[in-house]
């Protein structure tokens, strides 16, 4: 949705600004890439902070070193 809206706004702006077809295409593509990039960054931040956050160790008592025997 964000990409669709940003492309529509960029296209309308480019038409009212009187840009050439090439400049208009560049403006629309920049809006598309920019909106998708912003969504990718937001997704990364959300996943990093919520899904993959470091959780404290919930075991009770102090941690001790145990030897591994084979």
The 8 nearest C-alpha neighbors of each residue, nearest first, counted from 0:
[[1, 3, 2, 4, 5, 34, 6, 35],
 [2, 0, 4, 3, 5, 34, 35, 38],
 [1, 3, 5, 34, 0, 31, 4, 6],
 [4, 2, 0, 6, 1, 5, 7, 31],
 [3, 5, 7, 1, 6, 2, 8, 0],
 [4, 6, 8, 2, 7, 3, 30, 1],
 [7, 5, 9, 3, 27, 8, 4, 30],
 [6, 8, 4, 10, 5, 9, 11, 3],
 [9, 7, 5, 11, 10, 6, 12, 4],
 [10, 8, 6, 12, 7, 11, 27, 5],
 [11, 9, 13, 7, 12, 8, 27, 6],
 [10, 12, 8, 14, 13, 9, 7, 15],
 [13, 11, 9, 15, 10, 14, 16, 8],
 [14, 12, 10, 16, 23, 11, 18, 15],
 [13, 15, 11, 17, 16, 12, 10, 18],
 [14, 16, 12, 17, 13, 11, 18, 10],
 [17, 15, 13, 14, 18, 12, 11, 19],
 [18, 16, 14, 15, 13, 19, 12, 23],
 [19, 17, 13, 16, 22, 23, 14, 20],
 [18, 20, 22, 21, 23, 17, 13, 24],
 [19, 21, 23, 22, 24, 18, 25, 13],
 [20, 22, 24, 23, 19, 25, 18, 26],
 [23, 21, 25, 19, 24, 20, 18, 26],
 [22, 24, 20, 26, 13, 21, 25, 18],
 [23, 25, 21, 27, 22, 26, 20, 28],
 [24, 26, 22, 28, 23, 27, 29, 21],
 [27, 25, 23, 29, 24, 28, 22, 30],
 [28, 26, 30, 24, 6, 29, 25, 9],
 [27, 29, 31, 25, 30, 26, 24, 32],
 [28, 30, 26, 32, 31, 27, 33, 25],
 [31, 29, 33, 27, 28, 6, 32, 5],
 [30, 32, 28, 34, 29, 2, 33, 6],
 [33, 31, 29, 35, 34, 30, 36, 28],
 [34, 32, 36, 30, 31, 35, 29, 37],
 [33, 35, 37, 2, 36, 31, 32, 30],
 [34, 36, 38, 32, 37, 33, 39, 31],
 [37, 35, 39, 33, 34, 38, 32, 40],
 [36, 38, 34, 40, 35, 39, 33, 41],
 [37, 39, 41, 35, 36, 40, 42, 34],
 [40, 38, 36, 42, 37, 41, 35, 43],
 [39, 41, 43, 37, 42, 38, 44, 36],
 [42, 40, 38, 44, 43, 39, 45, 37],
 [43, 41, 39, 45, 40, 44, 38, 46],
 [42, 44, 40, 46, 41, 45, 47, 39],
 [45, 43, 47, 41, 42, 46, 48, 40],
 [46, 44, 42, 48, 47, 43, 49, 41],
 [45, 47, 50, 43, 49, 44, 48, 42],
 [46, 48, 44, 51, 45, 49, 43, 52],
 [49, 47, 52, 45, 46, 44, 50, 51],
 [50, 48, 46, 52, 45, 47, 51, 44],
 [49, 51, 46, 52, 47, 48, 45, 53],
 [50, 52, 47, 49, 46, 48, 53, 54],
 [53, 51, 48, 49, 50, 47, 54, 46],
 [54, 52, 51, 55, 48, 50, 49, 47],
 [53, 55, 52, 56, 57, 51, 50, 49],
 [56, 54, 57, 53, 58, 52, 59, 51],
 [55, 57, 58, 54, 59, 53, 62, 60],
 [58, 56, 55, 59, 54, 60, 61, 62],
 [59, 57, 56, 60, 61, 62, 55, 63],
 [60, 58, 57, 61, 56, 62, 55, 63],
 [59, 61, 62, 58, 63, 57, 56, 64],
 [62, 60, 63, 59, 58, 64, 56, 57],
 [61, 63, 60, 64, 58, 59, 65, 56],
 [64, 62, 65, 61, 60, 66, 59, 58],
 [63, 65, 66, 62, 67, 61, 60, 68],
 [66, 64, 63, 67, 68, 62, 61, 69],
 [67, 65, 68, 64, 69, 63, 62, 61],
 [66, 68, 65, 69, 64, 63, 62, 61],
 [69, 67, 66, 65, 64, 63, 62, 61],
 [68, 67, 66, 65, 64, 63, 62, 61]]
